Amino acid sequence: MTTFTSNIQKGGALLDDARRVVEIWDLDHDAAWNLAYISEENLLAKPSRARTDDVLLRVLRPRLVEPGPQVIAALKRLLSSPRGFADAYYFEATRDDALLAAFAEGPLFEWWERGRIGVDIESVLKWLADLAERGQTPDWTETIRTKVARGLLAALRDFGILTGAVRKEFAPPSLSIAGFGYVAFRLHEDGASSRALVASPVWRRWLLDGDRVRELFHEAERQGLWRYSSAGSAVRVDWLQSTLSEAVCAVA
């Protein structure tokens, strides 16, 4: 059983910081050199070294660096596509933050399917309380739980899944073809089969139903990402690209 953390209250989306890291990252140097350089030169323009290291080492390193050097290399190719970059980085953020992923794939998707217009903080607090009852979160104070709930909603707004500064409403479900290709290849890297790619709950993070996912698979085929065929429950994906950067280039 997954035990969730409250990291989202400290990190959130940090989309601008992620873009900045990817922009200035020197692919000719290793991760340790780049992280030290960004921190020492305060290239994220934070008010203190402690805040810089908090953002850089506790949030962005797990999202952008720890999966491997292919991630930042591919994200560099998406800098000219703001929506594609945001989609790809959203995947990495949800991969690292299990609570954000569980909320997006679970109650958020279910509320959208039921026809809700928006999401109120009380509903999020109830979901967090249910997790606590099942022993999936620590025994947070009311203050911490509220900060976590607000952090979840703010992050999803910044990633374009929700809209609104105060009242959060659902944005029209959308996943760019560049972001789709990135996510699909990342799942492929992790060993997902052809059938698992189509059926992955990951697509729920963008509020996508099965029909829209299949449309994206056909669109990616037209862009030259893969050869795709399906008959009933049988699905076959033959990749035409061999690296994450190549996959991004095919659909960007």
Disulfide bonds with the S-S distance in Angstrom:
none
